[in-house]
Amino acid sequence: MSLLLGLDFGTGGIRVGVFDPERRAITATAEATYVTTHPYPGWAEQSPEDWWAALGDACRRTLESAGYPTIAGIAVATTASTVVACRRDGMPLRPALLWMDCRAGDEAHRTGLNDHPVMAQSGGSDAAEWLVPKAMWLAAHEPEIYDSAEIICECLDWVNFKLTGRWVASRMNATCKWNYDGAARRFHPELYEAFGAPGLGDRLPAEVIPVGAPIARLSAEAAAHLGLGGQRPVVAQGGIDAHIGILGADTVDPGNLLVIGGTSTVHLFHLDADRPVPGFWGAYPHALMDGLWLVEGGQVSAGSVLTWLSRQIFQLDAAGTQALIAEASHLPSERSGLLVLDYFMGNRTPYRDPHLRGAILGLSLGHDRATIYRAAVEGVALASANVVAQALSLGVPIDRIVSAGGFSRNSLWLRATVDAIGLPVHMAAEENLTIVGTAAVAATGIGLFPDLRTAAAAVARDGRLVEPDMAAHRRCVEALERYREATTCLTPILHSLSMQKPRATDTVPRAACEEAPHARAS
């Protein structure tokens, strides 16, 4: 039996899972957390050494739960654009810049002033979250760190190095986030020089391989850390956590839309040819597999807004949050007089604006916690509907929607999202599509399946179908117009507020970024 080990590094912690391809099921799993710090508004940092420690902890407990099985293959998925500056031996020189860190907004804007052809693959400019603007920021604001860095990479590359001793980039991450030319299969170092990140091309992992390609066998040192003893399974190249979920959901072919709700929300689909997709990121050639163009949209803050409200503002624990969700679910569906804008860490789609900020509009002394929470859920749902509406307006075919993540643990969020979108949504049978997707990657890497498409069809399972309430959808259409109007009117004020730098906030552990009812994606 070829059991597979999937490693999913999320925003607030890692989840490790043993996957049995014969049963199409995760048979054992464990999680471990790490800490996020927010030195200033819009900044977010983590320690790579915390990732490694959490991996060892979660992996050992997973293997113990599974009865210490034989593992044939391993694959890793991580948050995209969590950037590490380190020595060639992997020693970090500073905390990693977490994906949601949007300090590089000005640098991202400058990338849009360059008309290099490869920039068309990212819609004309980079996002503030991505590696290249963050490297530009380091070069400008922490030159001693930048100059000392022998490697600038993402969490995925750093973890794979720790597992195998090899610096190898994923074609997915490089194409989607590094301005790598996926069509020509090459970097353009002159672009980084023009951006103000001198020598970045020499600091990135030089070798780029596709998702599912074998990197190397697990090193003896890493095997000991993971609790695998003398086992040395093959480590296959992975990618971005949500994007690897495409394989777990079997939404590979054009016409499918994958929506993963969590800390952030990600909307992913493939096109069968290159075409402009304004407001989205892409189309990225061959990012996941040859012959398909990957397109990404989504929200920077989704479940994290709900967790912030329940934990930080209402001071509720997990049980209290569940009670709040139940109370909010029973409120009348008519208008509450509230509108929540979800831009707490900026916007991905369709405005591509890192300087937008969140807002709760229409508050009165008559509003209680449940009403405010419901309005926040509906605001997050409207934002997701705004993404889908943008895709449909561009003529993108959407014949089937599959969803997973925090939706499965927050029935109010799921219902609000389906009603706002106004289309049927299939819930994935497995909540953590990333673990299932990494299993497909690992299985391909060891030759269990001939390619990723075959592997995806072999591991994925559909769950229940959720139909929209069309009366509620009609109300959402009106609410979406108010959402867009409020965004237009408030953008100058929100931009101004985003530039202010009040005191640094306290350290924020995983619970503040993500909890069971709001779960994870990035």
C-alpha positions in Angstrom: 0.0 0.0 0.0 1.4 3.4 -1.0 0.5 5.8 1.8 1.3 9.5 1.2 2.2 12.3 3.5 0.8 15.8 2.8 2.2 18.9 4.6 0.0 22.0 4.5 1.5 25.2 5.9 -1.4 27.6 6.5 -1.5 31.1 7.9 -1.6 30.2 11.5 -0.3 26.6 11.6 0.6 23.5 9.8 -1.7 20.5 9.1 -0.1 17.1 8.4 -2.1 14.3 6.9 -1.6 10.7 5.9 -3.6 9.9 2.7 -4.7 6.5 1.5 -5.2 6.6 -2.3 -7.1 3.3 -2.3 -9.7 4.6 0.2 -9.6 8.2 -1.2 -9.4 9.4 2.4 -7.2 11.2 4.9 -6.6 8.5 7.6 -4.7 10.5 10.2 -4.0 14.2 10.7 -2.6 16.6 13.3 -2.0 20.3 13.5 0.5 22.6 15.2 0.5 26.3 15.5 3.0 29.2 15.1 2.9 32.8 16.0 2.2 35.8 13.7 3.4 39.3 14.8 2.1 42.6 13.4 4.7 45.3 14.0 2.6 47.9 12.2 -0.8 47.9 10.6 -0.6 46.0 7.3 2.6 44.2 8.4 2.7 40.5 9.3 5.8 38.4 10.1 6.6 34.8 11.2 9.7 32.9 12.2 10.7 30.1 9.7 12.2 28.2 12.7 8.7 28.1 14.1 7.5 26.4 10.9 10.1 23.7 11.2 9.4 23.1 14.9 5.6 22.9 14.2 6.2 20.5 11.3 8.1 18.1 13.5 5.5 18.2 16.2 2.5 17.7 13.9 4.2 15.1 11.8 5.2 12.9 14.8 1.6 13.0 16.2 0.1 12.2 12.8 2.4 9.2 12.3 1.6 8.0 15.8 -2.1 8.3 15.2 -1.7 6.4 11.9 0.3 3.6 13.6 3.7 4.5 12.1 2.9 3.5 8.5 5.3 3.2 5.6 5.2 6.5 3.6 6.0 6.3 -0.1 5.9 10.0 -1.0 5.7 13.5 0.5 4.5 16.8 -0.9 4.3 20.3 0.6 1.9 23.1 0.0 2.3 26.5 1.7 0.9 30.0 1.7 2.1 31.8 -1.4 4.3 34.9 -1.1 5.5 34.3 2.5 9.0 35.5 1.8 12.3 34.3 3.5 15.7 36.1 3.3 18.3 33.6 4.4 21.8 32.2 3.9 22.5 29.4 1.5 22.5 27.0 4.4 18.9 28.0 5.2 19.6 30.3 8.2 17.0 33.1 8.2 18.4 36.6 8.4 15.1 38.2 9.6 11.5 37.1 10.3 9.6 36.0 7.1 7.2 38.5 5.6 3.9 36.7 5.7 1.7 36.6 2.6 -0.8 39.0 4.0 1.9 41.6 4.7 1.1 44.5 2.4 3.9 47.0 3.3 5.2 46.8 -0.3 2.2 48.6 -1.8 4.3 51.4 -3.3 6.8 48.9 -4.7 3.9 46.9 -6.2 2.6 50.0 -7.9 6.0 50.6 -9.5 5.9 47.2 -11.1 2.9 48.3 -13.1 5.0 51.1 -14.7 7.1 48.5 -16.6 5.7 47.3 -19.9 7.9 44.1 -20.1 5.8 41.4 -21.9 6.0 39.0 -19.0 4.0 41.5 -16.8 0.9 40.7 -18.9 0.9 37.3 -17.1 0.2 39.1 -13.8 -2.4 41.5 -15.2 0.2 44.3 -15.7 1.5 44.6 -12.2 2.4 42.6 -9.1 0.4 42.5 -5.8 1.9 44.0 -2.7 1.8 40.4 -1.2 4.2 38.9 -3.7 7.8 38.1 -3.5 9.2 40.6 -5.9 7.6 43.8 -4.3 8.7 42.5 -0.9 12.2 42.0 -2.2 12.1 45.5 -3.6 11.0 46.7 -0.1 13.9 44.9 1.6 16.4 46.3 -0.9 15.2 49.8 -0.1 14.4 49.7 3.6 16.7 46.9 4.9 19.7 47.0 2.5 22.0 45.3 5.0 19.6 42.3 5.1 19.1 42.3 1.4 22.8 42.5 0.6 23.6 39.7 3.1 20.8 37.4 1.7 22.2 34.6 -0.4 18.7 33.2 -1.0 15.4 35.0 -1.2 12.6 32.5 -1.5 9.2 31.5 -0.3 8.1 29.3 2.6 7.7 26.4 0.1 11.3 26.6 -1.1 12.7 26.9 2.4 10.7 23.9 3.7 11.7 21.8 0.7 15.3 22.7 1.3 15.0 21.7 4.9 13.5 18.4 3.8 15.9 17.6 1.0 19.0 19.9 1.1 18.1 21.2 -2.4 17.1 24.7 -3.5 14.4 24.1 -6.1 11.6 26.4 -7.0 8.1 25.4 -8.0 7.0 26.4 -11.5 3.6 27.3 -9.9 5.0 29.8 -7.4 7.5 31.2 -9.8 5.0 31.8 -12.6 2.2 33.1 -10.3 4.3 35.3 -7.9 7.8 35.9 -9.2 7.3 37.2 -12.8 8.8 34.0 -14.1 8.1 33.5 -17.7 6.0 30.3 -17.7 5.7 30.3 -21.5 9.4 30.7 -22.2 10.4 28.7 -19.0 12.9 31.4 -17.9 13.5 34.3 -15.5 14.1 37.9 -16.8 16.7 39.2 -14.4 16.7 42.6 -16.1 13.2 43.1 -14.9 14.2 42.8 -11.3 17.1 45.3 -11.9 14.6 47.8 -13.4 12.3 47.3 -10.4 15.0 48.2 -7.9 15.8 44.7 -6.6 19.4 44.3 -7.8 20.7 40.8 -8.0 17.4 39.2 -7.2 17.7 36.8 -10.1 20.9 35.4 -8.5 19.2 35.1 -5.1 16.2 33.1 -6.2 16.4 29.3 -6.4 17.9 28.8 -9.9 16.2 25.5 -10.7 12.5 25.6 -11.5 10.5 22.3 -11.8 6.8 21.6 -12.3 4.4 20.5 -9.7 4.6 16.8 -9.2 8.2 16.4 -10.3 10.4 14.6 -7.8 12.9 16.9 -5.9 14.9 14.3 -4.0 14.5 11.7 -1.2 14.0 13.0 2.3 17.3 13.6 4.0 18.2 11.5 7.0 18.2 14.5 9.3 14.7 15.6 8.1 13.4 12.0 8.5 14.5 12.0 12.1 12.9 15.4 12.7 9.6 14.2 11.2 9.6 10.9 13.1 10.1 8.7 10.1 13.1 6.9 11.4 15.0 5.2 8.6 12.4 5.9 5.9 13.5 8.1 3.0 10.4 8.7 0.9 10.5 10.8 -2.3 9.6 14.5 -1.8 7.7 15.8 -4.9 7.5 19.5 -5.8 4.4 21.1 -4.5 3.0 24.6 -4.7 0.6 27.2 -3.3 -1.8 25.7 -0.8 -5.1 26.8 -2.3 -3.9 26.2 -5.9 -2.9 22.6 -5.0 -6.5 22.3 -3.8 -7.5 22.3 -7.5 -6.2 18.8 -7.6 -8.0 17.8 -4.4 -11.3 19.1 -5.8 -10.7 17.8 -9.3 -11.5 21.3 -10.8 -8.6 21.0 -13.3 -10.6 21.6 -16.5 -11.9 24.9 -17.8 -15.5 25.5 -16.7 -14.8 24.6 -13.1 -14.4 27.3 -10.3 -12.8 26.4 -7.0 -13.6 28.7 -4.0 -11.7 28.0 -0.8 -12.8 30.0 2.2 -10.5 30.5 5.2 -8.3 33.3 6.6 -8.5 34.6 3.0 -10.7 33.4 0.2 -9.3 32.2 -3.1 -11.1 31.8 -6.4 -9.3 29.7 -9.0 -10.1 28.5 -12.5 -8.3 27.4 -15.6 -8.6 28.7 -19.2 -7.7 26.7 -22.2 -6.0 29.7 -23.9 -4.3 32.9 -23.0 -6.7 35.9 -22.7 -6.9 39.1 -20.6 -8.7 38.8 -17.3 -8.9 42.3 -15.8 -9.2 42.4 -12.0 -7.7 38.9 -11.6 -4.1 37.6 -11.5 -3.1 35.7 -14.6 -3.6 34.1 -16.9 -0.5 32.1 -15.9 0.7 29.7 -18.6 1.4 26.1 -17.5 1.5 27.0 -13.8 -0.1 23.8 -12.6 0.1 21.7 -15.7 1.0 22.1 -19.3 -1.6 23.5 -21.7 -3.7 25.3 -19.2 -3.7 29.0 -18.0 -4.3 29.4 -14.3 -6.3 32.5 -13.1 -6.5 33.6 -9.4 -8.9 36.0 -7.7 -10.1 36.3 -4.1 -10.1 38.3 -0.9 -7.2 39.1 1.4 -9.4 39.0 4.5 -12.4 36.8 4.9 -12.5 34.3 7.8 -9.9 36.5 9.5 -12.5 39.3 9.6 -15.0 37.0 11.3 -12.4 35.8 13.8 -11.2 39.3 14.5 -14.7 40.3 15.3 -15.6 37.3 17.5 -12.2 37.0 19.3 -10.7 40.5 19.4 -13.8 42.7 19.6 -16.4 40.5 21.2 -13.8 38.5 23.3 -15.5 35.1 22.6 -13.9 31.7 22.8 -14.7 28.9 20.3 -17.9 27.9 22.1 -19.0 31.5 22.4 -18.3 32.0 18.7 -20.5 29.0 17.8 -23.3 30.3 19.9 -22.9 33.7 18.2 -23.1 32.0 14.8 -26.3 30.2 15.8 -27.9 33.4 17.1 -26.9 35.3 13.9 -28.3 32.5 11.8 -31.8 33.0 13.3 -32.0 36.7 12.6 -34.5 37.9 10.0 -33.0 38.1 6.5 -34.4 41.6 5.9 -32.0 44.6 5.8 -30.2 45.3 9.1 -29.1 48.8 8.1 -25.4 47.7 8.2 -22.8 47.2 5.5 -19.4 45.7 6.1 -16.5 46.3 3.7 -14.0 43.4 4.0 -10.8 45.2 3.0 -9.1 44.8 6.4 -5.8 44.0 4.7 -6.5 45.4 1.2 -8.3 43.9 -1.8 -7.2 41.3 -4.3 -10.1 41.1 -6.8 -11.4 43.1 -8.6 -9.8 46.3 -7.3 -6.3 45.0 -6.8 -5.7 47.7 -4.1 -3.5 47.0 -1.1 -4.4 50.4 0.5 -8.1 49.8 0.9 -9.2 49.1 4.5 -12.2 47.6 6.2 -15.3 49.5 7.4 -18.5 48.8 9.3 -21.1 51.3 8.0 -24.5 52.2 9.4 -23.9 51.5 13.1 -26.4 52.6 15.7 -26.9 52.1 19.4 -29.6 49.6 18.5 -27.2 47.1 16.8 -26.1 44.1 18.9 -23.3 41.5 18.5 -25.3 39.0 16.5 -26.5 41.7 14.0 -23.0 43.0 13.5 -21.5 39.5 13.1 -24.2 38.6 10.5 -23.5 41.9 8.6 -19.8 40.9 8.6 -20.5 37.5 7.2 -22.7 39.0 4.5 -20.0 41.6 3.7 -17.5 38.8 3.2 -20.0 36.9 1.1 -20.7 40.0 -1.1 -17.0 40.3 -1.7 -16.9 36.7 -3.0 -19.9 37.4 -5.2 -18.1 40.4 -6.5 -15.3 38.2 -7.6 -17.6 35.7 -9.4 -19.5 38.5 -11.0 -16.3 39.9 -12.4 -15.4 36.6 -13.9 -18.8 36.1 -15.5 -18.7 39.7 -16.9 -15.5 38.7 -18.7 -17.1 35.7 -20.3 -15.4 33.1 -18.2 -17.4 29.8 -18.3 -18.5 28.7 -14.9 -20.4 25.4 -15.2 -19.5 24.0 -11.7 -18.4 25.5 -8.5 -16.7 23.5 -5.8 -16.0 24.9 -2.3 -14.1 23.9 0.8 -12.5 25.3 3.9 -14.1 27.4 6.6 -17.5 27.3 4.9 -17.9 23.7 6.1 -17.7 24.8 9.7 -19.7 28.0 9.5 -23.1 27.3 8.0 -24.0 31.0 8.1 -21.0 31.9 6.0 -21.7 29.1 3.5 -25.4 30.0 3.2 -24.6 33.7 2.8 -21.9 33.0 0.1 -24.1 30.6 -2.0 -27.0 33.1 -1.8 -24.8 36.0 -2.8 -23.3 34.2 -5.7 -26.7 32.8 -6.8 -25.3 29.6 -8.3 -25.3 26.0 -6.9 -22.2 25.1 -5.0 -20.7 21.6 -4.5 -19.1 21.2 -1.1 -16.0 19.0 -1.3 -16.2 15.7 0.7 -12.9 16.4 2.3 -12.7 19.7 4.1 -8.9 20.1 3.6 -8.5 20.0 -0.2 -4.9 21.0 0.2 -4.0 17.7 1.9 -5.8 15.8 -0.7 -4.1 17.8 -3.4 -0.7 17.2 -1.9 -1.5 13.5 -2.0 -2.2 13.8 -5.7 1.2 15.6 -6.1 3.1 13.0 -4.1 1.4 10.1 -5.9 2.5 11.6 -9.3 6.0 12.2 -8.0 6.4 8.5 -7.1 4.8 7.3 -10.4 1.6 6.0 -8.9 -0.3 8.0 -11.5 1.0 9.1 -14.9 0.1 12.8 -14.5 -1.6 15.3 -12.2 -5.0 15.2 -14.0 -5.2 11.4 -13.6 -4.1 11.7 -10.0 -6.8 14.4 -9.2 -9.6 12.3 -10.7 -8.4 9.3 -8.5 -8.3 11.2 -5.2 -11.1 13.7 -5.3 -14.7 13.1 -4.0 -17.7 15.4 -4.3 -19.9 16.1 -1.3 -23.3 17.7 -0.9 -24.8 20.2 -3.3 -26.0 23.6 -1.8 -28.6 25.5 -3.9 -29.1 29.2 -3.5 -32.2 30.8 -2.1 -33.1 33.0 -5.1 -35.2 35.5 -3.0 -32.2 36.0 -0.8 -30.0 36.3 -3.9 -32.2 39.1 -5.3 -31.6 41.0 -2.0 -27.9 40.3 -2.3 -27.8 41.8 -5.8 -29.1 45.1 -4.3 -26.6 44.9 -1.4 -23.8 44.3 -3.9 -24.6 47.6 -5.6 -24.4 49.4 -2.2 -21.1 47.5 -1.5 -19.6 48.8 -4.8 -20.9 52.3 -4.3 -19.5 52.5 -0.7 -16.1 51.3 -2.0 -16.0 54.0 -4.6 -17.1 56.7 -2.2 -14.7 55.7 0.6 -11.6 54.8 -1.3 -9.8 58.2 -0.8 -10.5 58.1 2.9 -9.5 54.5 3.3 -6.3 55.2 1.4 -5.5 58.0 3.7 -6.1 56.0 6.8 -4.0 53.1 5.6 -0.9 55.4 5.5 -1.1 56.1 9.2 1.3 54.2 11.5 -0.1 53.8 15.0 1.7 51.8 17.7 2.7 48.3 17.0 0.1 45.6 18.0 0.7 42.7 20.3 1.9 39.3 19.1 -1.1 37.5 17.4 -1.2 33.7 17.8 -3.1 31.5 15.4 -6.4 31.8 17.2 -6.6 35.4 16.2 -6.0 34.7 12.6 -8.0 31.6 12.2 -10.3 29.3 14.3 -12.4 26.3 13.6 -15.6 28.1 12.3 -13.6 30.3 9.9 -10.8 27.8 8.8 -8.2 28.4 6.3 -6.9 29.3 2.8 -4.5 31.8 1.6 
